[in-house]
Amino acid sequence: MKFVAIEKIPSRKKKKLQRFIEEFINCGDAQVEIIFLPEEYIDAHSCYCSFYKAAKISGYNIIVHLMSNRVFIEKRNKACV
């Protein structure tokens, strides 16, 4: 093992999930599947975790589901909560 000096730590590309969630809230669909590219997320679980955290931060009444390596988000009905 060795160390290599660098000038700057490279930054990761931000996914802007809050904007994505805003678009979902403003659309007419109650539930959608999130289709992601391999360069965006390693697998469905990492996508789920990112969206779960973003949904909590957003403050909107939405829920994120992970089923069979597919990720879904849905608007919760306020009357049922």
N, C-alpha and C positions, 0 to 999 in steps of 0.2 A: 504494500500500500504506500502511496505517496501523495503529497500535496502539489497542486499546480496553481500558481498565482494567476488571478484574473483581474480585469479592470472593474467589471460590474457583473452582478448576478443577473442573469437573463430573467425577464418577467414572463409570466404566463399570460396567454390571451384570455381576457375576461369574456364570460359567456353572456353577460347582461340578462340574467334570469329574471330580474325584477321587471324589466320592460316586457319580456315574454309573458310573464304572469299578468301584467296590466292588459296586454292584448287579449289574453284568454278571458279575463273578467269582462272586458268590453264586447266580446263577440257573443253571438246568440247561442252558442253551443253549451250544453250543461256538462259535457264530458268529452275529452279528447285523448287521443294517444299521442305520446311524444315520440317522434321519429328522430333519431340522432345518428350522426355519422361516426365512423370509427375514430376519426381524429378529434372529435369533440369529447367523447367519453370512452373509457376502456371497456366498460361493459354496462349492462342495464342497471346493475346494483349501484355503480358510481353515479349514474344519471339520476337514479331514484334518490340517493342521498343528497345530491346537490339540489334537486327540486324540493325535497322535503324541507331542507333548511331554508331555502328561499321562500317557500310557502309560509313557514312560521314567521319569518322576518316581515313578510309583506303585510300581515295583519288581515288579509282577506279570509273569508270563510271557505277555504278549499281544502281538499284532501288529495294526497298523492298515493297511488297504488303501484305495487310491483307484482306482476303476475306472469309467470312463464317467460322470463327475460323480456318482458314488455312493460313499459311505464305509461301510466295513465294519470290524468288529473281531472278532478271533477269539482263542480261548485256544489257546496252543501246547501240544502234547503234550510233556511233559517228557522222555519217552523219546527223542524225535526231536532234541532240542537238543544 
